[in-house]
Amino acid sequence: MNARLAAGAAALLLTAVLTGCGPSDAGGSNGTPKPTSDETIASPGASDSPTASPSPTATTKGIALPTDCRAILSEDVLSQLGDTPLNDAAFGPSGVGADGTLTCIWADPRADTTRLVTTISKMNRGPALDMLNALVTNEGFACFTPDGGTRCEKTWQNEQYPVTDGRTLFWRDDVLIDTRYSNLAPSGYTSAIIAHLFD
């Protein structure tokens, strides 16, 4: 019963954040989710309470979707990826899609599980709210509000191999960054993409 109440409370918090109903508090030191292995989150003057996501306004500028999987990453992140192949044909369609969505697949076709797949697409606030709420309620994702947007994440043990799998999503200004990974989580990966798109 406590898990059900916690999931409901998290869904209500996420609803308030995405609909711009005002500042929210993720529960202080007991309720703020810890960063996953995907990266360490740090912001100037950060406290236990996340900053509230701003309400969308008519003056919000449209963000162009990127077209280059390497250009969205910092030199540090690229060095962590090393010689991992990018967008090998063995994994199917990647790169820029017909609708402008960018799919980046960092994986070696010879590896059984090590991979990182990021999709950057346009998504309006309503569908984003529904999707992120469903992840909180149904799958136990933790969400918080860094960098002027909403970030949701979860990690779990791979069912077949002794490695960590996970998923990190970040939504802001009608752009969704959705990354799924297995045994490949460079430090600062999502933050590098956010900085490239929004700064």
Stockholm file with secondary structure:
# STOCKHOLM 1.0

chainA/1-199         MNARLAAGAAALLLTAVLTGCGPSDAGGSNGTPKPTSDETIASPGASDSPTASPSPTATTKGIALPTDCRAILSEDVLSQLGDTPLNDAAFGPSGVGADGTLTCIWADPRADTTRLVTTISKMNRGPALDMLNALVTNEGFACFTPDGGTRCEKTWQNEQYPVTDGRTLFWRDDVLIDTRYSNLAPSGYTSAIIAHLFD
#=GR chainA/1-199 SS CHHHHHHHHHHHHHHHHHTTCSCCCCCHHHHSCCCCTTCCCCCTTCCSSCCCCCCCCTTCCCCCCCCCTTTTSCHHHHHHHTTCCBSCGGGCCCEECTTSCEEEEEECTTCSSCEEEEEEEECCHHHHHHHHHHHHHHHCCEEECCTTSEEEEEEEECSSSSSEEEEEEEEETTEEEEEEEESCCCTTHHHHHHHHHHC
#=GC SS_cons         CHHHHHHHHHHHHHHHHHTTCSCCCCCHHHHSCCCCTTCCCCCTTCCSSCCCCCCCCTTCCCCCCCCCTTTTSCHHHHHHHTTCCBSCGGGCCCEECTTSCEEEEEECTTCSSCEEEEEEEECCHHHHHHHHHHHHHHHCCEEECCTTSEEEEEEEECSSSSSEEEEEEEEETTEEEEEEEESCCCTTHHHHHHHHHHC
//
